[in-house]
Amino acid sequence: MSTLQIALPDNVKAVLDKRIASGNYANSSDYLCRLIEEDERRRAESRIETSLVARLEDDRSVEMNETDWGKIRENFKMRYATRVGQ
């Protein structure tokens, strides 16, 4: 595990301290790790959304039927189960 030393403005440090005091985070490292993970998740969702919108605007789009959606659901369930199992 790596160590990072950062300088924070007093107002930002106060927010950090308040979040830790709430009991939802063990320490500042835990809180910052969660923030970074959430940022990564939001960025991934944004990339997916951008791709979906681009695909919807693409003339090559195809109609999906219930079988197609069923395959997508099953694929998602398998991928989710793999992640949760880690």
VOMAR-349113 format. One record per atom (N, C-alpha, C, O): x, y, z; residue number from 1. Coordinates in nm, 4 decimals. Layout:
REM residues N
+----------+----------+----------+-----+
:       c1 :       c2 :       c3 :  nr :
+----------+----------+----------+-----+
:        X :        Y :        Z : NUM :
...
+----------+----------+----------+-----+
END
This chain:
REM residues 86
+----------+----------+----------+-----+
:       c1 :       c2 :       c3 :  nr :
+----------+----------+----------+-----+
:   0.0850 :  -0.1168 :   0.0000 :   1 :
:   0.0000 :   0.0000 :   0.0000 :   1 :
:   0.0901 :   0.1237 :   0.0000 :   1 :
:   0.1936 :   0.1262 :   0.0666 :   1 :
:   0.0503 :   0.2236 :  -0.0736 :   2 :
:   0.1269 :   0.3476 :  -0.0835 :   2 :
:   0.0757 :   0.4515 :   0.0153 :   2 :
:  -0.0383 :   0.4454 :   0.0614 :   2 :
:   0.1609 :   0.5450 :   0.0459 :   3 :
:   0.1253 :   0.6556 :   0.1347 :   3 :
:   0.1267 :   0.7842 :   0.0544 :   3 :
:   0.2109 :   0.8036 :  -0.0333 :   3 :
:   0.0319 :   0.8722 :   0.0859 :   4 :
:   0.0202 :   1.0006 :   0.0165 :   4 :
:   0.0078 :   1.1096 :   0.1208 :   4 :
:  -0.0737 :   1.0998 :   0.2125 :   4 :
:   0.0879 :   1.2125 :   0.1071 :   5 :
:   0.0775 :   1.3270 :   0.1974 :   5 :
:   0.0202 :   1.4424 :   0.1174 :   5 :
:   0.0723 :   1.4769 :   0.0113 :   5 :
:  -0.0883 :   1.5029 :   0.1683 :   6 :
:  -0.1521 :   1.6135 :   0.0965 :   6 :
:  -0.1762 :   1.7301 :   0.1910 :   6 :
:  -0.1872 :   1.7128 :   0.3124 :   6 :
:  -0.1840 :   1.8479 :   0.1333 :   7 :
:  -0.2188 :   1.9686 :   0.2083 :   7 :
:  -0.3605 :   2.0074 :   0.1701 :   7 :
:  -0.3944 :   2.0126 :   0.0519 :   7 :
:  -0.4429 :   2.0344 :   0.2697 :   8 :
:  -0.5821 :   2.0715 :   0.2462 :   8 :
:  -0.6096 :   2.2091 :   0.3052 :   8 :
:  -0.5581 :   2.2427 :   0.4118 :   8 :
:  -0.6909 :   2.2886 :   0.2359 :   9 :
:  -0.7360 :   2.4142 :   0.2964 :   9 :
:  -0.8157 :   2.3821 :   0.4230 :   9 :
:  -0.8744 :   2.2744 :   0.4340 :   9 :
:  -0.8175 :   2.4737 :   0.5167 :  10 :
:  -0.8849 :   2.4501 :   0.6450 :  10 :
:  -1.0310 :   2.4105 :   0.6281 :  10 :
:  -1.0803 :   2.3222 :   0.6983 :  10 :
:  -1.1006 :   2.4760 :   0.5346 :  11 :
:  -1.2432 :   2.4448 :   0.5167 :  11 :
:  -1.2637 :   2.3028 :   0.4626 :  11 :
:  -1.3609 :   2.2364 :   0.4987 :  11 :
:  -1.1746 :   2.2568 :   0.3781 :  12 :
:  -1.1846 :   2.1205 :   0.3242 :  12 :
:  -1.1511 :   2.0194 :   0.4338 :  12 :
:  -1.2165 :   1.9157 :   0.4451 :  12 :
:  -1.0499 :   2.0494 :   0.5139 :  13 :
:  -1.0120 :   1.9613 :   0.6258 :  13 :
:  -1.1259 :   1.9513 :   0.7252 :  13 :
:  -1.1484 :   1.8448 :   0.7828 :  13 :
:  -1.1984 :   2.0609 :   0.7465 :  14 :
:  -1.3128 :   2.0587 :   0.8379 :  14 :
:  -1.4215 :   1.9646 :   0.7862 :  14 :
:  -1.4828 :   1.8920 :   0.8645 :  14 :
:  -1.4456 :   1.9653 :   0.6561 :  15 :
:  -1.5440 :   1.8736 :   0.5960 :  15 :
:  -1.4968 :   1.7303 :   0.6143 :  15 :
:  -1.5753 :   1.6435 :   0.6523 :  15 :
:  -1.3705 :   1.7052 :   0.5877 :  16 :
:  -1.3134 :   1.5723 :   0.6048 :  16 :
:  -1.3311 :   1.5240 :   0.7485 :  16 :
:  -1.3743 :   1.4110 :   0.7711 :  16 :
:  -1.2982 :   1.6083 :   0.8447 :  17 :
:  -1.3126 :   1.5730 :   0.9858 :  17 :
:  -1.4579 :   1.5441 :   1.0219 :  17 :
:  -1.4862 :   1.4524 :   1.0990 :  17 :
:  -1.5494 :   1.6224 :   0.9663 :  18 :
:  -1.6930 :   1.6026 :   0.9934 :  18 :
:  -1.7394 :   1.4666 :   0.9392 :  18 :
:  -1.8156 :   1.3961 :   1.0055 :  18 :
:  -1.6938 :   1.4302 :   0.8197 :  19 :
:  -1.7327 :   1.3014 :   0.7613 :  19 :
:  -1.6809 :   1.1856 :   0.8467 :  19 :
:  -1.7518 :   1.0872 :   0.8677 :  19 :
:  -1.5598 :   1.1972 :   0.8948 :  20 :
:  -1.5022 :   1.0920 :   0.9778 :  20 :
:  -1.5764 :   1.0839 :   1.1113 :  20 :
:  -1.6047 :   0.9747 :   1.1606 :  20 :
:  -1.6077 :   1.1997 :   1.1692 :  21 :
:  -1.6791 :   1.2039 :   1.2973 :  21 :
:  -1.8192 :   1.1449 :   1.2861 :  21 :
:  -1.8752 :   1.1000 :   1.3861 :  21 :
:  -1.8764 :   1.1445 :   1.1664 :  22 :
:  -2.0114 :   1.0896 :   1.1473 :  22 :
:  -2.0151 :   0.9392 :   1.1723 :  22 :
:  -2.1219 :   0.8815 :   1.1926 :  22 :
:  -1.8984 :   0.8766 :   1.1705 :  23 :
:  -1.8925 :   0.7328 :   1.1952 :  23 :
:  -1.9038 :   0.6476 :   1.0707 :  23 :
:  -1.8961 :   0.5251 :   1.0789 :  23 :
:  -1.9221 :   0.7103 :   0.9552 :  24 :
:  -1.9345 :   0.6343 :   0.8313 :  24 :
:  -1.7996 :   0.5923 :   0.7742 :  24 :
:  -1.7926 :   0.5047 :   0.6881 :  24 :
:  -1.6936 :   0.6544 :   0.8219 :  25 :
:  -1.5590 :   0.6274 :   0.7708 :  25 :
:  -1.4651 :   0.6081 :   0.8891 :  25 :
:  -1.4759 :   0.6774 :   0.9903 :  25 :
:  -1.3738 :   0.5145 :   0.8755 :  26 :
:  -1.2807 :   0.4828 :   0.9843 :  26 :
:  -1.1771 :   0.5928 :   1.0046 :  26 :
:  -1.1373 :   0.6232 :   1.1171 :  26 :
:  -1.1344 :   0.6517 :   0.8928 :  27 :
:  -1.0293 :   0.7535 :   0.8997 :  27 :
:  -1.0258 :   0.8302 :   0.7678 :  27 :
:  -1.1042 :   0.8022 :   0.6772 :  27 :
:  -0.9360 :   0.9258 :   0.7575 :  28 :
:  -0.9301 :   1.0079 :   0.6360 :  28 :
:  -0.8935 :   0.9256 :   0.5137 :  28 :
:  -0.9414 :   0.9526 :   0.4036 :  28 :
:  -0.8097 :   0.8264 :   0.5322 :  29 :
:  -0.7713 :   0.7399 :   0.4208 :  29 :
:  -0.8933 :   0.6666 :   0.3647 :  29 :
:  -0.9118 :   0.6587 :   0.2432 :  29 :
:  -0.9755 :   0.6136 :   0.4539 :  30 :
:  -1.0974 :   0.5429 :   0.4134 :  30 :
:  -1.1898 :   0.6356 :   0.3348 :  30 :
:  -1.2433 :   0.5976 :   0.2307 :  30 :
:  -1.2080 :   0.7573 :   0.3854 :  31 :
:  -1.2958 :   0.8536 :   0.3190 :  31 :
:  -1.2421 :   0.8903 :   0.1804 :  31 :
:  -1.3174 :   0.8909 :   0.0830 :  31 :
:  -1.1140 :   0.9203 :   0.1715 :  32 :
:  -1.0559 :   0.9588 :   0.0422 :  32 :
:  -1.0591 :   0.8431 :  -0.0574 :  32 :
:  -1.0835 :   0.8643 :  -0.1761 :  32 :
:  -1.0348 :   0.7221 :  -0.0103 :  33 :
:  -1.0445 :   0.6057 :  -0.0994 :  33 :
:  -1.1854 :   0.5920 :  -0.1556 :  33 :
:  -1.2036 :   0.5654 :  -0.2744 :  33 :
:  -1.2853 :   0.6106 :  -0.0688 :  34 :
:  -1.4244 :   0.6030 :  -0.1154 :  34 :
:  -1.4555 :   0.7113 :  -0.2171 :  34 :
:  -1.5241 :   0.6859 :  -0.3161 :  34 :
:  -1.4056 :   0.8317 :  -0.1934 :  35 :
:  -1.4274 :   0.9408 :  -0.2892 :  35 :
:  -1.3671 :   0.9070 :  -0.4254 :  35 :
:  -1.4293 :   0.9308 :  -0.5289 :  35 :
:  -1.2480 :   0.8525 :  -0.4251 :  36 :
:  -1.1813 :   0.8170 :  -0.5505 :  36 :
:  -1.2568 :   0.7047 :  -0.6200 :  36 :
:  -1.2747 :   0.7084 :  -0.7417 :  36 :
:  -1.3012 :   0.6050 :  -0.5443 :  37 :
:  -1.3786 :   0.4947 :  -0.6038 :  37 :
:  -1.5081 :   0.5463 :  -0.6652 :  37 :
:  -1.5455 :   0.5053 :  -0.7750 :  37 :
:  -1.5768 :   0.6363 :  -0.5946 :  38 :
:  -1.7003 :   0.6941 :  -0.6481 :  38 :
:  -1.6733 :   0.7768 :  -0.7731 :  38 :
:  -1.7524 :   0.7738 :  -0.8674 :  38 :
:  -1.5635 :   0.8499 :  -0.7749 :  39 :
:  -1.5261 :   0.9271 :  -0.8929 :  39 :
:  -1.5027 :   0.8337 :  -1.0114 :  39 :
:  -1.5470 :   0.8624 :  -1.1225 :  39 :
:  -1.4347 :   0.7245 :  -0.9888 :  40 :
:  -1.4100 :   0.6267 :  -1.0956 :  40 :
:  -1.5416 :   0.5678 :  -1.1462 :  40 :
:  -1.5599 :   0.5503 :  -1.2666 :  40 :
:  -1.6334 :   0.5372 :  -1.0538 :  41 :
:  -1.7629 :   0.4824 :  -1.0932 :  41 :
:  -1.8409 :   0.5828 :  -1.1778 :  41 :
:  -1.8990 :   0.5468 :  -1.2802 :  41 :
:  -1.8417 :   0.7102 :  -1.1340 :  42 :
:  -1.9127 :   0.8138 :  -1.2107 :  42 :
:  -1.8515 :   0.8318 :  -1.3494 :  42 :
:  -1.9237 :   0.8483 :  -1.4476 :  42 :
:  -1.7203 :   0.8286 :  -1.3572 :  43 :
:  -1.6546 :   0.8435 :  -1.4871 :  43 :
:  -1.6883 :   0.7255 :  -1.5798 :  43 :
:  -1.7110 :   0.7443 :  -1.6993 :  43 :
:  -1.6911 :   0.6060 :  -1.5244 :  44 :
:  -1.7266 :   0.4878 :  -1.6039 :  44 :
:  -1.8711 :   0.4990 :  -1.6525 :  44 :
:  -1.9006 :   0.4696 :  -1.7684 :  44 :
:  -1.9604 :   0.5413 :  -1.5639 :  45 :
:  -2.1001 :   0.5586 :  -1.6028 :  45 :
:  -2.1135 :   0.6646 :  -1.7117 :  45 :
:  -2.1931 :   0.6488 :  -1.8042 :  45 :
:  -2.0376 :   0.7703 :  -1.7012 :  46 :
:  -2.0411 :   0.8757 :  -1.8026 :  46 :
:  -1.9940 :   0.8232 :  -1.9379 :  46 :
:  -2.0531 :   0.8544 :  -2.0412 :  46 :
:  -1.8866 :   0.7428 :  -1.9368 :  47 :
:  -1.8387 :   0.6839 :  -2.0630 :  47 :
:  -1.9433 :   0.5918 :  -2.1238 :  47 :
:  -1.9642 :   0.5918 :  -2.2451 :  47 :
:  -2.0087 :   0.5136 :  -2.0394 :  48 :
:  -2.1130 :   0.4231 :  -2.0885 :  48 :
:  -2.2288 :   0.5032 :  -2.1462 :  48 :
:  -2.2792 :   0.4724 :  -2.2542 :  48 :
:  -2.2705 :   0.6060 :  -2.0734 :  49 :
:  -2.3811 :   0.6893 :  -2.1211 :  49 :
:  -2.3470 :   0.7551 :  -2.2544 :  49 :
:  -2.4303 :   0.7589 :  -2.3449 :  49 :
:  -2.2266 :   0.8063 :  -2.2667 :  50 :
:  -2.1837 :   0.8686 :  -2.3916 :  50 :
:  -2.1869 :   0.7673 :  -2.5054 :  50 :
:  -2.2311 :   0.7982 :  -2.6160 :  50 :
:  -2.1399 :   0.6469 :  -2.4774 :  51 :
:  -2.1413 :   0.5415 :  -2.5800 :  51 :
:  -2.2836 :   0.5034 :  -2.6190 :  51 :
:  -2.3134 :   0.4827 :  -2.7366 :  51 :
:  -2.3706 :   0.4943 :  -2.5196 :  52 :
:  -2.5095 :   0.4583 :  -2.5487 :  52 :
:  -2.5783 :   0.5653 :  -2.6331 :  52 :
:  -2.6492 :   0.5339 :  -2.7288 :  52 :
:  -2.5571 :   0.6901 :  -2.5974 :  53 :
:  -2.6181 :   0.7994 :  -2.6741 :  53 :
:  -2.5646 :   0.7988 :  -2.8171 :  53 :
:  -2.6407 :   0.8146 :  -2.9126 :  53 :
:  -2.4349 :   0.7809 :  -2.8313 :  54 :
:  -2.3759 :   0.7765 :  -2.9657 :  54 :
:  -2.4347 :   0.6603 :  -3.0453 :  54 :
:  -2.4629 :   0.6743 :  -3.1643 :  54 :
:  -2.4531 :   0.5471 :  -2.9807 :  55 :
:  -2.5091 :   0.4300 :  -3.0501 :  55 :
:  -2.6550 :   0.4545 :  -3.0882 :  55 :
:  -2.6995 :   0.4127 :  -3.1951 :  55 :
:  -2.7289 :   0.5222 :  -3.0009 :  56 :
:  -2.8688 :   0.5509 :  -3.0320 :  56 :
:  -2.8812 :   0.6439 :  -3.1529 :  56 :
:  -2.9761 :   0.6346 :  -3.2308 :  56 :
:  -2.7841 :   0.7330 :  -3.1666 :  57 :
:  -2.7867 :   0.8274 :  -3.2774 :  57 :
:  -2.7281 :   0.7685 :  -3.4057 :  57 :
:  -2.7355 :   0.8296 :  -3.5123 :  57 :
:  -2.6706 :   0.6507 :  -3.3941 :  58 :
:  -2.6089 :   0.5830 :  -3.5077 :  58 :
:  -2.7179 :   0.5191 :  -3.5942 :  58 :
:  -2.8094 :   0.4553 :  -3.5422 :  58 :
:  -2.7080 :   0.5358 :  -3.7220 :  59 :
:  -2.8075 :   0.4782 :  -3.8133 :  59 :
:  -2.8026 :   0.3257 :  -3.8162 :  59 :
:  -2.8944 :   0.2620 :  -3.8680 :  59 :
:  -2.6968 :   0.2665 :  -3.7614 :  60 :
:  -2.6852 :   0.1211 :  -3.7629 :  60 :
:  -2.7569 :   0.0558 :  -3.6454 :  60 :
:  -2.7463 :  -0.0656 :  -3.6278 :  60 :
:  -2.8287 :   0.1316 :  -3.5656 :  61 :
:  -2.8986 :   0.0744 :  -3.4507 :  61 :
:  -2.9962 :  -0.0330 :  -3.4964 :  61 :
:  -3.0531 :  -0.0256 :  -3.6053 :  61 :
:  -3.0142 :  -0.1329 :  -3.4104 :  62 :
:  -3.1069 :  -0.2418 :  -3.4414 :  62 :
:  -3.2101 :  -0.2529 :  -3.3300 :  62 :
:  -3.1851 :  -0.2140 :  -3.2159 :  62 :
:  -3.3243 :  -0.3055 :  -3.3648 :  63 :
:  -3.4287 :  -0.3275 :  -3.2655 :  63 :
:  -3.3913 :  -0.4476 :  -3.1786 :  63 :
:  -3.3354 :  -0.5462 :  -3.2266 :  63 :
:  -3.4237 :  -0.4366 :  -3.0492 :  64 :
:  -3.3968 :  -0.5448 :  -2.9543 :  64 :
:  -3.5287 :  -0.6138 :  -2.9217 :  64 :
:  -3.6334 :  -0.5496 :  -2.9120 :  64 :
:  -3.5218 :  -0.7459 :  -2.9051 :  65 :
:  -3.6405 :  -0.8193 :  -2.8633 :  65 :
:  -3.6190 :  -0.8748 :  -2.7223 :  65 :
:  -3.5125 :  -0.8559 :  -2.6636 :  65 :
:  -3.7181 :  -0.9418 :  -2.6692 :  66 :
:  -3.7103 :  -0.9915 :  -2.5311 :  66 :
:  -3.5954 :  -1.0905 :  -2.5133 :  66 :
:  -3.5334 :  -1.0943 :  -2.4070 :  66 :
:  -3.5663 :  -1.1698 :  -2.6148 :  67 :
:  -3.4538 :  -1.2635 :  -2.6069 :  67 :
:  -3.3224 :  -1.1883 :  -2.5924 :  67 :
:  -3.2372 :  -1.2264 :  -2.5121 :  67 :
:  -3.3056 :  -1.0811 :  -2.6702 :  68 :
:  -3.1835 :  -0.9999 :  -2.6603 :  68 :
:  -3.1684 :  -0.9432 :  -2.5195 :  68 :
:  -3.0602 :  -0.9492 :  -2.4609 :  68 :
:  -3.2771 :  -0.8881 :  -2.4654 :  69 :
:  -3.2709 :  -0.8300 :  -2.3316 :  69 :
:  -3.2450 :  -0.9375 :  -2.2264 :  69 :
:  -3.1746 :  -0.9131 :  -2.1284 :  69 :
:  -3.3013 :  -1.0555 :  -2.2463 :  70 :
:  -3.2771 :  -1.1667 :  -2.1532 :  70 :
:  -3.1297 :  -1.2046 :  -2.1495 :  70 :
:  -3.0747 :  -1.2305 :  -2.0425 :  70 :
:  -3.0659 :  -1.2078 :  -2.2657 :  71 :
:  -2.9226 :  -1.2392 :  -2.2718 :  71 :
:  -2.8415 :  -1.1314 :  -2.2010 :  71 :
:  -2.7456 :  -1.1618 :  -2.1300 :  71 :
:  -2.8798 :  -1.0061 :  -2.2203 :  72 :
:  -2.8098 :  -0.8952 :  -2.1544 :  72 :
:  -2.8258 :  -0.9067 :  -2.0026 :  72 :
:  -2.7295 :  -0.8875 :  -1.9284 :  72 :
:  -2.9480 :  -0.9383 :  -1.9562 :  73 :
:  -2.9706 :  -0.9535 :  -1.8128 :  73 :
:  -2.8860 :  -1.0666 :  -1.7546 :  73 :
:  -2.8241 :  -1.0502 :  -1.6495 :  73 :
:  -2.8834 :  -1.1800 :  -1.8219 :  74 :
:  -2.8049 :  -1.2937 :  -1.7743 :  74 :
:  -2.6560 :  -1.2606 :  -1.7705 :  74 :
:  -2.5861 :  -1.2966 :  -1.6757 :  74 :
:  -2.6083 :  -1.1924 :  -1.8734 :  75 :
:  -2.4682 :  -1.1524 :  -1.8763 :  75 :
:  -2.4367 :  -1.0607 :  -1.7595 :  75 :
:  -2.3342 :  -1.0763 :  -1.6930 :  75 :
:  -2.5249 :  -0.9651 :  -1.7348 :  76 :
:  -2.5060 :  -0.8732 :  -1.6227 :  76 :
:  -2.5049 :  -0.9484 :  -1.4906 :  76 :
:  -2.4187 :  -0.9229 :  -1.4064 :  76 :
:  -2.5982 :  -1.0400 :  -1.4707 :  77 :
:  -2.6054 :  -1.1160 :  -1.3457 :  77 :
:  -2.4773 :  -1.1945 :  -1.3222 :  77 :
:  -2.4271 :  -1.1987 :  -1.2098 :  77 :
:  -2.4242 :  -1.2563 :  -1.4261 :  78 :
:  -2.2999 :  -1.3325 :  -1.4126 :  78 :
:  -2.1839 :  -1.2405 :  -1.3763 :  78 :
:  -2.1046 :  -1.2725 :  -1.2878 :  78 :
:  -2.1736 :  -1.1261 :  -1.4446 :  79 :
:  -2.0653 :  -1.0322 :  -1.4163 :  79 :
:  -2.0786 :  -0.9749 :  -1.2753 :  79 :
:  -1.9786 :  -0.9582 :  -1.2054 :  79 :
:  -2.2007 :  -0.9450 :  -1.2335 :  80 :
:  -2.2230 :  -0.8916 :  -1.0994 :  80 :
:  -2.1870 :  -0.9958 :  -0.9942 :  80 :
:  -2.1205 :  -0.9641 :  -0.8956 :  80 :
:  -2.2301 :  -1.1187 :  -1.0145 :  81 :
:  -2.1992 :  -1.2257 :  -0.9183 :  81 :
:  -2.0489 :  -1.2455 :  -0.9058 :  81 :
:  -1.9991 :  -1.2738 :  -0.7968 :  81 :
:  -1.9763 :  -1.2309 :  -1.0156 :  82 :
:  -1.8311 :  -1.2445 :  -1.0119 :  82 :
:  -1.7688 :  -1.1334 :  -0.9289 :  82 :
:  -1.6777 :  -1.1580 :  -0.8498 :  82 :
:  -1.8177 :  -1.0110 :  -0.9468 :  83 :
:  -1.7636 :  -0.8981 :  -0.8696 :  83 :
:  -1.7962 :  -0.9091 :  -0.7232 :  83 :
:  -1.7100 :  -0.8849 :  -0.6387 :  83 :
:  -1.9186 :  -0.9451 :  -0.6910 :  84 :
:  -1.9605 :  -0.9546 :  -0.5508 :  84 :
:  -1.8854 :  -1.0675 :  -0.4821 :  84 :
:  -1.8542 :  -1.0582 :  -0.3634 :  84 :
:  -1.8568 :  -1.1721 :  -0.5543 :  85 :
:  -1.7857 :  -1.2870 :  -0.4974 :  85 :
:  -1.6405 :  -1.2601 :  -0.4680 :  85 :
:  -1.5761 :  -1.3392 :  -0.3990 :  85 :
:  -1.5853 :  -1.1477 :  -0.5199 :  86 :
:  -1.4432 :  -1.1198 :  -0.4988 :  86 :
:  -1.4141 :  -1.0748 :  -0.3604 :  86 :
:  -1.2987 :  -1.0474 :  -0.3274 :  86 :
+----------+----------+----------+-----+
END
